Amino acid sequence: LNLAFVAGLFNACPALEPLDEEELKLFDELEDDDVGDSREERAFRLWINSLGIDGVYVDNLYDGVRDGLVLLSVMDHVEPGVVE
């Protein structure tokens, strides 16, 4: 019911302006780094990247956390002081 209300609202009153040529070109420049990941892998990888930890960017979950340093950085970011 809520989803139908919101869909009807956006159909009746769309507040977004159409994209111009320059903005459409920006979409072509974006990398498609979600190929081959399961939903859980993608969600976890995007969550890690959204934390904004300096020097941490995971493009492949299994290769990115293989040595454990990324996981330790994430743990220390989520709860400071837990990693010595």
N, CA, C and O atoms as CSV, one atom per row, in Angstrom:
chain,resi,resn,atom,element,x,y,z
A,1,LEU,N,N,0.829,-1.191,0.000
A,1,LEU,CA,C,0.000,0.000,0.000
A,1,LEU,C,C,0.870,1.249,0.000
A,1,LEU,O,O,0.616,2.180,-0.765
A,2,ASN,N,N,1.897,1.281,0.853
A,2,ASN,CA,C,2.789,2.439,0.878
A,2,ASN,C,C,3.547,2.586,-0.434
A,2,ASN,O,O,3.742,3.697,-0.927
A,3,LEU,N,N,3.974,1.456,-0.997
A,3,LEU,CA,C,4.712,1.497,-2.254
A,3,LEU,C,C,3.832,2.042,-3.372
A,3,LEU,O,O,4.296,2.823,-4.202
A,4,ALA,N,N,2.573,1.636,-3.398
A,4,ALA,CA,C,1.652,2.141,-4.420
A,4,ALA,C,C,1.418,3.640,-4.243
A,4,ALA,O,O,1.315,4.369,-5.230
A,5,PHE,N,N,1.336,4.098,-3.015
A,5,PHE,CA,C,1.150,5.521,-2.763
A,5,PHE,C,C,2.354,6.322,-3.252
A,5,PHE,O,O,2.194,7.347,-3.915
A,6,VAL,N,N,3.545,5.858,-2.929
A,6,VAL,CA,C,4.759,6.566,-3.332
A,6,VAL,C,C,4.909,6.536,-4.851
A,6,VAL,O,O,5.289,7.539,-5.455
A,7,ALA,N,N,4.613,5.392,-5.474
A,7,ALA,CA,C,4.694,5.310,-6.934
A,7,ALA,C,C,3.716,6.274,-7.580
A,7,ALA,O,O,4.062,6.953,-8.547
A,8,GLY,N,N,2.509,6.342,-7.062
A,8,GLY,CA,C,1.519,7.285,-7.587
A,8,GLY,C,C,1.946,8.724,-7.383
A,8,GLY,O,O,1.724,9.572,-8.247
A,9,LEU,N,N,2.554,9.000,-6.250
A,9,LEU,CA,C,3.030,10.350,-5.957
A,9,LEU,C,C,4.115,10.778,-6.946
A,9,LEU,O,O,4.078,11.894,-7.463
A,10,PHE,N,N,5.079,9.895,-7.207
A,10,PHE,CA,C,6.146,10.232,-8.141
A,10,PHE,C,C,5.640,10.328,-9.573
A,10,PHE,O,O,6.157,11.120,-10.360
A,11,ASN,N,N,4.637,9.534,-9.916
A,11,ASN,CA,C,4.072,9.639,-11.261
A,11,ASN,C,C,3.295,10.932,-11.437
A,11,ASN,O,O,3.302,11.519,-12.519
A,12,ALA,N,N,2.629,11.379,-10.390
A,12,ALA,CA,C,1.812,12.590,-10.477
A,12,ALA,C,C,2.650,13.854,-10.353
A,12,ALA,O,O,2.354,14.854,-11.006
A,13,CYS,N,N,3.685,13.828,-9.531
A,13,CYS,CA,C,4.488,15.034,-9.254
A,13,CYS,C,C,5.979,14.734,-9.330
A,13,CYS,O,O,6.664,14.788,-8.308
A,14,PRO,N,N,6.494,14.422,-10.500
A,14,PRO,CA,C,7.935,14.168,-10.558
A,14,PRO,C,C,8.704,15.470,-10.380
A,14,PRO,O,O,8.494,16.433,-11.118
A,15,ALA,N,N,9.584,15.489,-9.408
A,15,ALA,CA,C,10.310,16.717,-9.094
A,15,ALA,C,C,11.682,16.763,-9.752
A,15,ALA,O,O,12.386,17.767,-9.639
A,16,LEU,N,N,12.068,15.700,-10.431
A,16,LEU,CA,C,13.383,15.672,-11.058
A,16,LEU,C,C,13.301,16.184,-12.485
A,16,LEU,O,O,12.387,15.844,-13.236
A,17,GLU,N,N,14.269,17.003,-12.838
A,17,GLU,CA,C,14.331,17.501,-14.202
A,17,GLU,C,C,15.047,16.475,-15.069
A,17,GLU,O,O,15.912,15.751,-14.576
A,18,PRO,N,N,14.705,16.400,-16.345
A,18,PRO,CA,C,15.406,15.455,-17.230
A,18,PRO,C,C,16.894,15.803,-17.311
A,18,PRO,O,O,17.275,16.969,-17.201
A,19,LEU,N,N,17.724,14.785,-17.502
A,19,LEU,CA,C,19.170,14.975,-17.597
A,19,LEU,C,C,19.527,15.597,-18.937
A,19,LEU,O,O,18.894,15.312,-19.954
A,20,ASP,N,N,20.549,16.452,-18.930
A,20,ASP,CA,C,21.021,17.010,-20.189
A,20,ASP,C,C,22.136,16.117,-20.749
A,20,ASP,O,O,22.496,15.110,-20.140
A,21,GLU,N,N,22.672,16.493,-21.899
A,21,GLU,CA,C,23.680,15.668,-22.580
A,21,GLU,C,C,24.931,15.449,-21.721
A,21,GLU,O,O,25.477,14.347,-21.680
A,22,GLU,N,N,25.371,16.491,-21.048
A,22,GLU,CA,C,26.586,16.389,-20.233
A,22,GLU,C,C,26.398,15.413,-19.076
A,22,GLU,O,O,27.297,14.630,-18.771
A,23,GLU,N,N,25.240,15.455,-18.437
A,23,GLU,CA,C,24.964,14.541,-17.324
A,23,GLU,C,C,24.823,13.112,-17.814
A,23,GLU,O,O,25.222,12.182,-17.112
A,24,LEU,N,N,24.265,12.913,-19.000
A,24,LEU,CA,C,24.152,11.566,-19.553
A,24,LEU,C,C,25.520,10.983,-19.878
A,24,LEU,O,O,25.722,9.776,-19.744
A,25,LYS,N,N,26.462,11.820,-20.304
A,25,LYS,CA,C,27.814,11.350,-20.601
A,25,LYS,C,C,28.519,10.872,-19.337
A,25,LYS,O,O,29.353,9.969,-19.402
A,26,LEU,N,N,28.199,11.465,-18.190
A,26,LEU,CA,C,28.811,11.044,-16.933
A,26,LEU,C,C,28.454,9.607,-16.589
A,26,LEU,O,O,29.266,8.895,-15.998
A,27,PHE,N,N,27.252,9.168,-16.949
A,27,PHE,CA,C,26.853,7.788,-16.694
A,27,PHE,C,C,27.688,6.806,-17.513
A,27,PHE,O,O,27.974,5.699,-17.057
A,28,ASP,N,N,28.080,7.213,-18.727
A,28,ASP,CA,C,28.902,6.342,-19.561
A,28,ASP,C,C,30.300,6.161,-18.987
A,28,ASP,O,O,30.951,5.149,-19.247
A,29,GLU,N,N,30.769,7.141,-18.203
A,29,GLU,CA,C,32.116,7.078,-17.632
A,29,GLU,C,C,32.186,6.226,-16.368
A,29,GLU,O,O,33.280,5.866,-15.934
A,30,LEU,N,N,31.046,5.896,-15.772
A,30,LEU,CA,C,31.039,5.104,-14.540
A,30,LEU,C,C,31.462,3.670,-14.824
A,30,LEU,O,O,31.085,3.077,-15.835
A,31,GLU,N,N,32.250,3.135,-13.911
A,31,GLU,CA,C,32.659,1.741,-14.040
A,31,GLU,C,C,31.525,0.831,-13.579
A,31,GLU,O,O,30.796,1.149,-12.639
A,32,ASP,N,N,31.393,-0.297,-14.254
A,32,ASP,CA,C,30.413,-1.292,-13.832
A,32,ASP,C,C,31.157,-2.336,-13.014
A,32,ASP,O,O,31.632,-3.337,-13.551
A,33,ASP,N,N,31.257,-2.094,-11.698
A,33,ASP,CA,C,32.040,-2.987,-10.844
A,33,ASP,C,C,31.170,-3.989,-10.100
A,33,ASP,O,O,31.608,-4.571,-9.108
A,34,ASP,N,N,29.963,-4.194,-10.560
A,34,ASP,CA,C,29.062,-5.124,-9.889
A,34,ASP,C,C,28.885,-6.428,-10.652
A,34,ASP,O,O,28.014,-7.227,-10.309
A,35,VAL,N,N,29.677,-6.652,-11.659
A,35,VAL,CA,C,29.524,-7.836,-12.488
A,35,VAL,C,C,30.000,-9.068,-11.728
A,35,VAL,O,O,31.120,-9.085,-11.218
A,36,GLY,N,N,29.173,-10.084,-11.648
A,36,GLY,CA,C,29.560,-11.363,-11.083
A,36,GLY,C,C,29.423,-11.509,-9.587
A,36,GLY,O,O,29.670,-12.597,-9.067
A,37,ASP,N,N,29.044,-10.477,-8.871
A,37,ASP,CA,C,28.908,-10.569,-7.420
A,37,ASP,C,C,27.513,-11.047,-7.041
A,37,ASP,O,O,26.536,-10.759,-7.731
A,38,SER,N,N,27.435,-11.777,-5.940
A,38,SER,CA,C,26.116,-12.095,-5.393
A,38,SER,C,C,25.595,-10.856,-4.675
A,38,SER,O,O,26.339,-9.901,-4.449
A,39,ARG,N,N,24.350,-10.875,-4.329
A,39,ARG,CA,C,23.746,-9.727,-3.660
A,39,ARG,C,C,24.434,-9.436,-2.333
A,39,ARG,O,O,24.660,-8.274,-1.996
A,40,GLU,N,N,24.768,-10.475,-1.581
A,40,GLU,CA,C,25.407,-10.292,-0.282
A,40,GLU,C,C,26.821,-9.747,-0.432
A,40,GLU,O,O,27.233,-8.861,0.316
A,41,GLU,N,N,27.570,-10.285,-1.409
A,41,GLU,CA,C,28.926,-9.789,-1.647
A,41,GLU,C,C,28.891,-8.311,-2.013
A,41,GLU,O,O,29.668,-7.513,-1.488
A,42,ARG,N,N,27.991,-7.958,-2.911
A,42,ARG,CA,C,27.880,-6.574,-3.357
A,42,ARG,C,C,27.503,-5.652,-2.201
A,42,ARG,O,O,28.090,-4.583,-2.039
A,43,ALA,N,N,26.522,-6.067,-1.396
A,43,ALA,CA,C,26.080,-5.233,-0.271
A,43,ALA,C,C,27.208,-5.021,0.726
A,43,ALA,O,O,27.406,-3.903,1.203
A,44,PHE,N,N,27.947,-6.069,1.048
A,44,PHE,CA,C,29.035,-5.956,2.006
A,44,PHE,C,C,30.167,-5.096,1.452
A,44,PHE,O,O,30.731,-4.268,2.168
A,45,ARG,N,N,30.498,-5.295,0.174
A,45,ARG,CA,C,31.554,-4.515,-0.469
A,45,ARG,C,C,31.184,-3.035,-0.536
A,45,ARG,O,O,32.015,-2.174,-0.246
A,46,LEU,N,N,29.953,-2.738,-0.913
A,46,LEU,CA,C,29.512,-1.346,-0.969
A,46,LEU,C,C,29.454,-0.721,0.422
A,46,LEU,O,O,29.741,0.466,0.580
A,47,TRP,N,N,29.088,-1.501,1.422
A,47,TRP,CA,C,29.065,-0.983,2.793
A,47,TRP,C,C,30.478,-0.619,3.250
A,47,TRP,O,O,30.694,0.440,3.840
A,48,ILE,N,N,31.434,-1.502,2.974
A,48,ILE,CA,C,32.821,-1.216,3.353
A,48,ILE,C,C,33.297,0.062,2.663
A,48,ILE,O,O,33.912,0.919,3.297
A,49,ASN,N,N,33.016,0.190,1.371
A,49,ASN,CA,C,33.460,1.367,0.624
A,49,ASN,C,C,32.749,2.630,1.081
A,49,ASN,O,O,33.312,3.719,0.970
A,50,SER,N,N,31.528,2.517,1.590
A,50,SER,CA,C,30.782,3.702,2.015
A,50,SER,C,C,31.257,4.249,3.358
A,50,SER,O,O,30.890,5.363,3.733
A,51,LEU,N,N,32.061,3.488,4.083
A,51,LEU,CA,C,32.545,3.948,5.378
A,51,LEU,C,C,33.536,5.100,5.253
A,51,LEU,O,O,33.733,5.854,6.206
A,52,GLY,N,N,34.150,5.240,4.105
A,52,GLY,CA,C,35.078,6.348,3.885
A,52,GLY,C,C,36.389,6.215,4.633
A,52,GLY,O,O,36.956,7.213,5.078
A,53,ILE,N,N,36.874,4.998,4.773
A,53,ILE,CA,C,38.140,4.765,5.460
A,53,ILE,C,C,39.281,5.066,4.492
A,53,ILE,O,O,39.295,4.570,3.366
A,54,ASP,N,N,40.248,5.888,4.943
A,54,ASP,CA,C,41.378,6.255,4.092
A,54,ASP,C,C,42.173,5.022,3.689
A,54,ASP,O,O,42.525,4.199,4.534
A,55,GLY,N,N,42.454,4.897,2.405
A,55,GLY,CA,C,43.261,3.797,1.900
A,55,GLY,C,C,42.525,2.488,1.749
A,55,GLY,O,O,43.147,1.468,1.451
A,56,VAL,N,N,41.202,2.482,1.948
A,56,VAL,CA,C,40.435,1.244,1.828
A,56,VAL,C,C,39.413,1.397,0.710
A,56,VAL,O,O,38.510,2.230,0.789
A,57,TYR,N,N,39.563,0.587,-0.329
A,57,TYR,CA,C,38.565,0.470,-1.388
A,57,TYR,C,C,38.564,-0.981,-1.820
A,57,TYR,O,O,39.602,-1.510,-2.217
A,58,VAL,N,N,37.413,-1.633,-1.750
A,58,VAL,CA,C,37.300,-3.043,-2.084
A,58,VAL,C,C,36.535,-3.161,-3.401
A,58,VAL,O,O,35.362,-2.794,-3.482
A,59,ASP,N,N,37.217,-3.680,-4.439
A,59,ASP,CA,C,36.522,-3.894,-5.702
A,59,ASP,C,C,36.173,-5.367,-5.905
A,59,ASP,O,O,35.275,-5.688,-6.683
A,60,ASN,N,N,36.862,-6.248,-5.223
A,60,ASN,CA,C,36.526,-7.671,-5.219
A,60,ASN,C,C,36.573,-8.116,-3.766
A,60,ASN,O,O,37.619,-8.038,-3.121
A,61,LEU,N,N,35.446,-8.579,-3.252
A,61,LEU,CA,C,35.351,-8.861,-1.822
A,61,LEU,C,C,36.388,-9.881,-1.368
A,61,LEU,O,O,37.080,-9.657,-0.374
A,62,TYR,N,N,36.503,-10.991,-2.076
A,62,TYR,CA,C,37.390,-12.054,-1.601
A,62,TYR,C,C,38.867,-11.670,-1.712
A,62,TYR,O,O,39.653,-11.980,-0.817
A,63,ASP,N,N,39.245,-11.011,-2.785
A,63,ASP,CA,C,40.639,-10.578,-2.914
A,63,ASP,C,C,40.940,-9.406,-1.987
A,63,ASP,O,O,42.052,-9.291,-1.471
A,64,GLY,N,N,39.959,-8.537,-1.774
A,64,GLY,CA,C,40.175,-7.343,-0.970
A,64,GLY,C,C,40.339,-7.605,0.511
A,64,GLY,O,O,41.030,-6.853,1.198
A,65,VAL,N,N,39.718,-8.656,1.016
A,65,VAL,CA,C,39.796,-8.933,2.453
A,65,VAL,C,C,40.602,-10.186,2.760
A,65,VAL,O,O,40.565,-10.694,3.880
A,66,ARG,N,N,41.320,-10.677,1.777
A,66,ARG,CA,C,42.055,-11.937,1.929
A,66,ARG,C,C,43.069,-11.905,3.069
A,66,ARG,O,O,43.175,-12.869,3.827
A,67,ASP,N,N,43.822,-10.798,3.200
A,67,ASP,CA,C,44.864,-10.757,4.232
A,67,ASP,C,C,44.340,-10.276,5.591
A,67,ASP,O,O,45.065,-10.351,6.583
A,68,GLY,N,N,43.107,-9.788,5.656
A,68,GLY,CA,C,42.516,-9.408,6.928
A,68,GLY,C,C,42.731,-7.967,7.341
A,68,GLY,O,O,42.097,-7.501,8.288
A,69,LEU,N,N,43.615,-7.244,6.650
A,69,LEU,CA,C,43.897,-5.865,7.038
A,69,LEU,C,C,42.689,-4.953,6.823
A,69,LEU,O,O,42.432,-4.054,7.623
A,70,VAL,N,N,41.955,-5.189,5.742
A,70,VAL,CA,C,40.757,-4.389,5.485
A,70,VAL,C,C,39.713,-4.647,6.569
A,70,VAL,O,O,39.076,-3.714,7.058
A,71,LEU,N,N,39.543,-5.906,6.939
A,71,LEU,CA,C,38.575,-6.227,7.992
A,71,LEU,C,C,38.966,-5.590,9.320
A,71,LEU,O,O,38.102,-5.109,10.053
A,72,LEU,N,N,40.258,-5.581,9.636
A,72,LEU,CA,C,40.705,-4.930,10.858
A,72,LEU,C,C,40.464,-3.424,10.801
A,72,LEU,O,O,40.089,-2.814,11.801
A,73,SER,N,N,40.680,-2.829,9.634
A,73,SER,CA,C,40.416,-1.397,9.475
A,73,SER,C,C,38.932,-1.092,9.652
A,73,SER,O,O,38.571,-0.097,10.281
A,74,VAL,N,N,38.081,-1.940,9.101
A,74,VAL,CA,C,36.636,-1.755,9.232
A,74,VAL,C,C,36.211,-1.909,10.686
A,74,VAL,O,O,35.421,-1.113,11.193
A,75,MET,N,N,36.733,-2.928,11.355
A,75,MET,CA,C,36.379,-3.135,12.760
A,75,MET,C,C,36.805,-1.943,13.608
A,75,MET,O,O,36.054,-1.506,14.480
A,76,ASP,N,N,38.003,-1.413,13.361
A,76,ASP,CA,C,38.489,-0.278,14.137
A,76,ASP,C,C,37.705,0.994,13.810
A,76,ASP,O,O,37.560,1.873,14.659
A,77,HIS,N,N,37.203,1.088,12.590
A,77,HIS,CA,C,36.395,2.257,12.219
A,77,HIS,C,C,35.012,2.192,12.865
A,77,HIS,O,O,34.489,3.204,13.331
A,78,VAL,N,N,34.431,1.004,12.887
A,78,VAL,CA,C,33.091,0.837,13.464
A,78,VAL,C,C,33.126,0.992,14.973
A,78,VAL,O,O,32.258,1.641,15.557
A,79,GLU,N,N,34.134,0.395,15.608
A,79,GLU,CA,C,34.284,0.519,17.069
A,79,GLU,C,C,35.735,0.887,17.363
A,79,GLU,O,O,36.583,0.006,17.505
A,80,PRO,N,N,36.020,2.178,17.455
A,80,PRO,CA,C,37.401,2.621,17.657
A,80,PRO,C,C,38.030,2.029,18.922
A,80,PRO,O,O,37.410,1.967,19.983
A,81,GLY,N,N,39.273,1.600,18.767
A,81,GLY,CA,C,40.010,1.044,19.890
A,81,GLY,C,C,39.921,-0.453,20.019
A,81,GLY,O,O,40.597,-1.035,20.867
A,82,VAL,N,N,39.098,-1.106,19.196
A,82,VAL,CA,C,38.955,-2.557,19.316
A,82,VAL,C,C,40.170,-3.270,18.708
A,82,VAL,O,O,40.450,-4.416,19.058
A,83,VAL,N,N,40.884,-2.608,17.811
A,83,VAL,CA,C,42.085,-3.189,17.200
A,83,VAL,C,C,43.286,-2.409,17.708
A,83,VAL,O,O,43.319,-1.180,17.637
A,84,GLU,N,N,44.266,-3.134,18.220
A,84,GLU,CA,C,45.463,-2.487,18.737
A,84,GLU,C,C,46.490,-2.298,17.655
A,84,GLU,O,O,47.568,-1.764,17.914
